[in-house]
């Protein structure tokens, strides 16, 4: 049972990671103020640590 719970937690974290990375990817892609290189940099960061870089991206825009 302990193994099942740990797999469920890992699966939930993975799904959250993917959803937040996708949200950031779409937001960055729609931003016309960024150059192609800047968009690619933010998209790569979104794939690695989407939660951390989402707030950094929002702070640079806000």
C-alpha positions in Angstrom: 0.0 0.0 0.0 2.9 2.4 0.8 4.3 1.8 -2.7 0.9 2.6 -4.3 0.7 5.9 -2.3 4.2 6.9 -3.3 3.5 6.2 -7.0 0.3 8.3 -6.8 2.2 11.2 -5.3 4.9 11.0 -8.0 2.3 10.7 -10.7 0.4 13.8 -9.3 3.7 15.8 -9.2 4.5 14.8 -12.8 1.0 15.8 -14.0 1.3 19.1 -12.2 4.8 19.7 -13.7 3.5 19.0 -17.2 0.4 21.2 -16.9 2.4 24.2 -15.5 5.1 23.8 -18.2 2.4 23.7 -20.9 0.8 26.8 -19.5 4.0 28.7 -19.4 5.0 27.5 -22.9 1.7 28.8 -24.3 2.0 32.1 -22.4 5.6 32.7 -23.6 4.7 31.7 -27.2 1.9 34.2 -27.3 4.1 37.1 -26.0 5.0 39.3 -29.0 7.4 41.5 -27.0 10.0 38.7 -26.8 12.5 37.8 -29.5 12.8 34.2 -30.8 15.9 33.6 -28.6 14.2 34.9 -25.5 11.1 32.8 -26.2 13.2 29.7 -26.6 15.1 30.4 -23.4 11.9 30.8 -21.4 10.4 27.7 -23.0 13.5 25.6 -22.1 13.3 26.9 -18.5 9.7 25.9 -18.4 10.6 22.4 -19.2 13.1 22.2 -16.3 11.6 24.1 -13.4 8.2 25.4 -14.5 7.0 26.6 -11.1 10.1 28.6 -10.2 10.5 30.2 -13.6 6.8 30.9 -14.0 7.0 33.4 -11.1 10.3 34.8 -12.4 8.6 35.3 -15.9 5.6 37.0 -14.3 7.8 39.3 -12.2 9.8 40.4 -15.4 6.5 41.2 -17.1 4.7 42.8 -14.2 
